[in-house]
Amino acid sequence: MLRFGEAPTSKTLRAALARWPQLVCDPWLAWHEPTRRAERVVQAAPDALVEALLARLDESGEHRERTSATGGASRWHAMWTAAERATRDALAGSERDAFSEPAVARALTAAIGDGSLLWLSSSLPIRAVETFVGPRAADVVVLANRGANGIDGVVSAAAGAALARGRRLYLLIGELALLHDLGGLLAARRLGLEPTIVCVNNAGGGIFEFLPVAASAPRPLYEEFIATPHDPDFAALAQLAGLELREPAGSDELARALDEPGLVVVHCDRRVTRNAWSALRERAVAAARAALGL
Ligand SMILES: Cc1ncc(C[n+]2csc(CCOP(=O)(O)OP(=O)(O)O)c2C)c(N)n1
């Protein structure tokens, strides 16, 4: 495994990469290597290293032999494409399932068009998009603060990015992160932005449902000290932001609610999300395995 650049922020990708020994190309010998999987860190300009490696492969003739047997594409690439297609097919239509973070993430990413900027908050929004949304050809910039920030300043960061890029802003955020940055709503309003803020209200931090504490702590204590539901007054928040409040009741209403600027609040049950998440993941993994004959 040849890696160029920092270890990726994505936990899923980091966990996958950790299974293989790696050669890391780091032009400044400054990047961290927290996985300790790098057998070698090479200080080199990436293009120079790639050219040198390709020249070696050409010399050995091995590269040509391998790719000519499959008409240019490697076997690995064919497997990847087959798994990707099977996974995508397995998830098709799940944006219309009962509200859960994966369904909302899919519905939102399908709805946004060219020239938009999608900002993903911690913690479930970024994970849901990473896990359940495939690539699209649309001109959409997707940004997040993962790895740099917590759930603070998310609205402000999203507003600043949309302003700097001159793009229409969509923000996918949980209600706790939204409450954390009410000042960001005011700032966005003052700057004249007209965002579509999709707030998934799952009555607390949904991420904790995925941690061992959800099963081990007594439920009332878990709710009070870990999940921390707040029951915000969304009408007041929308008024503060100068946005229309929309609270869709199902996937058709959600799709319509995403057309215009506004505060779109989707009420979800944390445990429905937890179950939907595992079920969809299992379905996708089974489809990929079948496509690969595993
Ligand atoms: C400033 C800050 N405080 C606390 C945390 C710990 N934390 C991580 S995720 C989370 C819950 C976030 O809840 P919400 O915004 O509703 O999103 P969800 O997890 O439901 O997607 C908390 C409190 C943090 N990351 N950053």
Ligand as a Chemical Component Dictionary entry (heavy atoms), coordinates in Angstrom:
data_LIG
# 
_chem_comp.id                   LIG 
_chem_comp.type                 NON-POLYMER 
_chem_comp.pdbx_formal_charge   1 
_chem_comp.three_letter_code    LIG 
# 
loop_
_chem_comp_atom.comp_id 
_chem_comp_atom.atom_id 
_chem_comp_atom.alt_atom_id 
_chem_comp_atom.type_symbol 
_chem_comp_atom.charge 
_chem_comp_atom.model_Cartn_x 
_chem_comp_atom.model_Cartn_y 
_chem_comp_atom.model_Cartn_z 
_chem_comp_atom.pdbx_ordinal 
LIG C1  C1  C 0 -17.443 21.026 21.826 1  
LIG C2  C2  C 0 -17.774 19.581 22.002 2  
LIG N1  N1  N 0 -18.459 19.166 23.080 3  
LIG C3  C3  C 0 -18.772 17.869 23.245 4  
LIG C4  C4  C 0 -18.387 16.948 22.313 5  
LIG C5  C5  C 0 -18.715 15.471 22.517 6  
LIG N2  N2  N 1 -19.708 15.065 21.553 7  
LIG C6  C6  C 0 -19.389 14.395 20.421 8  
LIG S1  S1  S 0 -20.690 14.011 19.493 9  
LIG C7  C7  C 0 -21.764 14.692 20.606 10 
LIG C8  C8  C 0 -23.233 14.649 20.367 11 
LIG C9  C9  C 0 -23.644 15.403 19.155 12 
LIG O1  O1  O 0 -25.037 15.397 19.074 13 
LIG P1  P1  P 0 -25.786 15.987 17.822 14 
LIG O2  O2  O 0 -25.167 17.271 17.410 15 
LIG O3  O3  O 0 -27.236 16.014 18.115 16 
LIG O4  O4  O 0 -25.421 14.968 16.649 17 
LIG P2  P2  P 0 -25.630 13.382 16.584 18 
LIG O5  O5  O 0 -24.547 12.718 17.378 19 
LIG O6  O6  O 0 -26.973 13.041 17.086 20 
LIG O7  O7  O 0 -25.417 13.127 15.136 21 
LIG C10 C10 C 0 -21.073 15.236 21.692 22 
LIG C11 C11 C 0 -21.709 15.906 22.839 23 
LIG C12 C12 C 0 -17.658 17.415 21.190 24 
LIG N3  N3  N 0 -17.271 16.600 20.216 25 
LIG N4  N4  N 0 -17.360 18.725 21.055 26 
# 
loop_
_chem_comp_bond.comp_id 
_chem_comp_bond.atom_id_1 
_chem_comp_bond.atom_id_2 
_chem_comp_bond.value_order 
_chem_comp_bond.pdbx_ordinal 
LIG C1  C2  SING 1  
LIG C2  N1  SING 2  
LIG C2  N4  DOUB 3  
LIG N1  C3  DOUB 4  
LIG C3  C4  SING 5  
LIG C4  C5  SING 6  
LIG C4  C12 DOUB 7  
LIG C5  N2  SING 8  
LIG N2  C6  DOUB 9  
LIG N2  C10 SING 10 
LIG C6  S1  SING 11 
LIG S1  C7  SING 12 
LIG C7  C8  SING 13 
LIG C7  C10 DOUB 14 
LIG C8  C9  SING 15 
LIG C9  O1  SING 16 
LIG O1  P1  SING 17 
LIG P1  O2  DOUB 18 
LIG P1  O3  SING 19 
LIG P1  O4  SING 20 
LIG O4  P2  SING 21 
LIG P2  O5  DOUB 22 
LIG P2  O6  SING 23 
LIG P2  O7  SING 24 
LIG C10 C11 SING 25 
LIG C12 N3  SING 26 
LIG C12 N4  SING 27 
# 
